Amino acid sequence: MTVETEPVAELPDPRDFGLPVVGEEEIPAELTSLVEEVRTLVDAVAHTRAGAEDLAAARTAVAEAASRLQGDRHDIGTMVRHTWPDGRVEYGTLANIVAGPTNAAAPPLRLERASGGGLHGGFRLNGVYQGPPGLVHGGWLAALLDQALGAAAGAEGMPGLTANLDVNYRRPTPVEAPLEITARVTGTERRKVFVAAEISHDGEVTAEGTALMVRLDLPGDGGA
Ligand SMILES: CCCCCCCC/C=C\CCCCCCCC(=O)SCCNC(=O)CCNC(=O)[C@H](O)C(C)(C)COP(=O)(O)OP(=O)(O)OC[C@H]1O[C@@H](n2cnc3c(N)ncnc32)[C@H](O)[C@@H]1OP(=O)(O)O
């Protein structure tokens, strides 16, 4: 296996593939704040013990808010461009279910480059992400790992799709607790990008994943 940590190719501009792009800085502060409020709403609804009157009033207010926002929508597949202070540019899907900045159903997961290579991020999942009582749903842990694994390949200039994902759940992962995730590329072979990631709590790994990402077959890279 060739271990290759240098970017294989310049990150493609999604517009060259017909995908609309919005700059993260163009997202209105009011939308960011609305998304935060909706996350709070989902958690409140999931756990409320409010009475019928409050429930009915809340339902009317939410229905009114939903009808205000329908109509003018970003296309499915719209990408978001994040520009780092050093000028480096990264792309993600605007409504990505794990990391999309405008997706209120996303935790959201935010990742940064780790000093020793790869990516890392700190996050916290509320009770909405429960599977077993008090614990994070295993499917969501897999989704978080998949996202970090894909982003680690993307950060090395090798964006692709997950062909295979292998997850081991080592210890229960608590909700409402500080969690950390790390991910890195471990090797490449032709279009195959091998990646590994861990989620930890209190310094102990609770879930770990490895994946095979198959790099996008971009014009001009010869697929090698
Ligand atoms: C355009 C602009 C881009 C902008 C930039 C964006 C940057 C974003 C950066 C970062 C954020 C990203 C974060 C995302 C994270 C989430 C990721 C997901 O959720 S992905 C969704 C779920 N996955 C699918 O839907 C895939 C479905 N599968 C497929 O479409 C195909 O099977 C695919 C593409 C994976 C491979 O198909 P083939 O035709 O292209 O390639 P073949 O020739 O089959 O495979 C290539 C090599 O891989 C091996 N391979 C393929 N699948 C395998 C498998 N399951 N197990 C083992 N090996 C496999 C093959 O044996 C071959 O290996 P040999 O080079 O010959 O040695």
The ligand as an ORCA input file, in Angstrom:
! r2SCAN-3c Opt
* xyz 0 1
  C     -17.701     17.422     -7.390
  C     -17.198     18.417     -6.431
  C     -16.642     17.920     -5.198
  C     -16.410     18.939     -4.201
  C     -15.511     18.542     -3.094
  C     -16.252     18.038     -1.882
  C     -15.329     17.971     -0.749
  C     -16.005     17.419      0.463
  C     -14.993     17.053      1.438
  C     -15.304     16.526      2.617
  C     -16.661     16.270      3.124
  C     -17.136     14.918      2.772
  C     -17.702     14.238      3.914
  C     -18.667     13.193      3.423
  C     -18.698     12.071      4.371
  C     -19.853     11.156      4.121
  C     -19.516     10.164      3.073
  C     -20.742      9.475      2.569
  O     -21.735      9.401      3.217
  S     -20.676      8.821      1.009
  C     -22.305      8.125      0.778
  C     -22.331      6.654      0.940
  N     -21.533      6.003     -0.088
  C     -22.023      5.839     -1.347
  O     -23.126      6.232     -1.673
  C     -21.106      5.151     -2.332
  C     -21.868      4.164     -3.209
  N     -20.887      3.405     -3.999
  C     -20.437      3.875     -5.181
  O     -20.886      4.915     -5.681
  C     -19.325      3.102     -5.846
  O     -19.313      1.779     -5.416
  C     -17.921      3.733     -5.530
  C     -17.862      5.190     -6.037
  C     -17.587      3.695     -4.040
  C     -16.843      2.954     -6.275
  O     -17.260      2.762     -7.601
  P     -16.312      3.102     -8.835
  O     -16.944      2.493    -10.044
  O     -16.010      4.561     -8.898
  O     -14.923      2.400     -8.507
  P     -14.575      0.829     -8.444
  O     -13.727      0.521     -9.612
  O     -15.772     -0.008     -8.175
  O     -13.696      0.794     -7.084
  C     -12.423      1.450     -7.020
  C     -11.539      0.609     -6.145
  O     -12.167      0.434     -4.854
  C     -12.416     -0.969     -4.589
  N     -13.700     -1.082     -3.878
  C     -14.872     -0.507     -4.226
  N     -15.808     -0.797     -3.335
  C     -15.239     -1.590     -2.401
  C     -15.698     -2.190     -1.209
  N     -16.968     -2.037     -0.796
  N     -14.831     -2.908     -0.482
  C     -13.519     -3.035     -0.866
  N     -13.018     -2.479     -2.002
  C     -13.870     -1.763     -2.745
  C     -12.444     -1.633     -5.961
  O     -12.127     -3.016     -5.865
  C     -11.370     -0.829     -6.682
  O     -10.146     -1.285     -6.199
  P      -8.828     -1.443     -7.114
  O      -8.308     -0.060     -7.420
  O      -9.263     -2.168     -8.368
  O      -7.899     -2.221     -6.267
*
